[in-house]
Amino acid sequence: MLVEFTTNLQKVNIGKSVKDIGEYAFDYCTSITQISSEAVVPPTCESGVFTDINKSKCKLIVPKNSLDAYKQAYQWEDFSLIEGSTTGITNTVYNKAGLADVYTIDGTKRLSKASTDEINALPKGVYIVNGKKIIIK
């Protein structure tokens, strides 16, 4: 049952507070095509963490300022497609219903119970959504 679940896993988000990843953490995860890490310092990897991942086709997205660190870190260096993220913010700021209150950076409420489409349609700028900063480009 666990093997069936992990073979279907396609995307992984690693939070900014992750310091290390345990041995064979992504064992049997042959379908992963993208890993996003918000950790500024590449997490320490124990043996075999990414063994079953196709590192020549899997995209690794890391904080832009940490790009060189990931390219030199043990096991992270094995990925061919390493990109820098300009914001480090993922789409996890929305709740399951996709509705959120949106504030400007100075605290003024801009939208109430906005959908993801409404949020993405905002003018370029920095906003607060569910307590997290997002950047609309």
N, C-alpha and C positions, 0 to 999 in steps of 0.2 A: 504494500500500500504506500509506504513512504517513497519507495523507488519510483512508483508511478507518478506521484506528485512532483518529485524533484526533476524528473525528466521533462516535464511540461513547463517548468519555470523558465521565463524568457527574459525578465528584467529584474535587476536587484538594485535597491537603494541602500547605501551604507551611510548611516548618520554621522554627524560631525563629532560626536563624542566617542565613537568606536576607536579603541586603542590597539586591539589585536583581534585576529581571527583564528579560531581553533583549527586543529588538524583536520584535513579533508572536509571542511565546512560545506563545500559545494560539490561533494562527491556525487556522481551520477547526474549532475546538472548539465547535460549535453546540449540543451536547447537555449541556454543563456546567450543572448545577442547583445545585451547592454548592461553594464555595471556603472552606476553613478555613485561616487563617493564624495561626501561633503566634508570629510576629514581633511584638515589642512596638512597634518603630518600623516603620511601613508601608514595605515595600521600595520603592525607587525604580523606577518603571516607564518603560521606554523606549517609543517610539511604537508604538501599535497593539496593546499587550499583550492587551487584552480586547475587541478590535474585534468578533469574531464571537460573543461571549457575550451572551445576552439579560439585560442588567443590571437589568431591571425584574422578572424572575422568578428570577434566580439568587440564592441566599442566600449572604451573605458572613458568616462567623463569625470574629471576631477577639478578642484578649484584652480582657476587660471594661474594664480601665484604659486601653486604647488606642482605645476606640470613637470618641472625638472626633477623634483624630489621623487615623484612617482616613476619617472623614466629610469631612475637609478636604484629604486628600492627593490629588495629581494622579492621575487615572484611578480610584482607589479611591472617590472621591466620587461617581462615576457610578452606583454600585450603590444600588438602592432599598431592598433588604432587608439591612440591616447589623445583626448581633446581637453582643452581647458574650458571650464564653464565660467562665464563672466559674473554670474550672480550666486551660484551655489544653492539657489532656491529651487525646490522641486514643486510639483503641483499638489503636494500633500497639504497645502494650507486650506483647501476646501473641505467641507464636511461631506458626508456620503450623499446628502440630498443635492449637493452642489450649490447651496445657498449660503451666502456670507454677507456680513456687513463690511463695507469698505470705507476706510478713512483716509484722508490725505495725511501726509507726513506731519502736518501741524496739528492733527487731531480732529479736523472737521469731517463730519460724516458726509460721505459722497453718495453712497448707495445703501439701501436697506434690503436685506435678503436677496442679494443679487445672484443671478445664475453665473456659471462659468463663462458663458458667451457674453453676458453683460460686462463682466470684469475684464475679459480680453478685449472688449471694444472701447475701454477707457482710453483717453489720450495718453501719450507717452508720459511717463513719470514714475514716482515712487509712491506706493500706497501701503496701508496696513490692512491685512486681511486675516481675520482670526488671530490677531496678535503677532503676525509675522510680516516682515517687510517683503514686498514683491516689487519687481521692476517691470513696467510695461514698456516694451521697445517699439 
